[in-house]
Amino acid sequence: MSRTKFIIENAKQELQRSNLDKTQFGESVIDFLKSACEISNNQYTLCELVSFVERLAKCEPITEITEQDFENVNLKKIVKKCTRLPYIYQTSDGKYWNDRAVKFLLVDDPCLKELFLYQKNLNSKQEIFLPYYPCAEVKYITIQDIG
């Protein structure tokens, strides 16, 4: 059985188990997987394509941030702001920054999704260099780490 056929058959079985096989969503998933299998030549590439859908659903970029993605603004120290992600900007010294480059997860509170902190030792803000592909670093902390 070919890789594509195996993936499609598995997806159909899982969609049937969840009663989504006869919905527009189920049909769309199968069509998407068929198309993704056609343009990918291995499991890694296929998974990357699938992850694009998740990023798009979260309004996150799937391509690098470049100089063309910035517009001039009139703020104190910020001279350019990214038009694709509002927490990425350029300061008057010419440096680029991402205020959400590091996200913190509490190990003792799994219900809390993520934290962005701006303390001396726990700082989400990081200098970045263009072209830049946004992908937050994850750091696990405890409530005691926050202070």
Secondary structure, DSSP 8 states (H G I E B T S, - for coil): --HHHHHHHHHHHHHHHTT-TTSHHHHHHHHHHHHHHHH-SSHHHHHHHHHHHHHHHTT--SS-B-GGGEEE---SSEEEEESS-TTEEEETTS-EEETTSEEEEETT-TT---B--BSSSSB--EEE-SSB----EEEEE-HHHH-
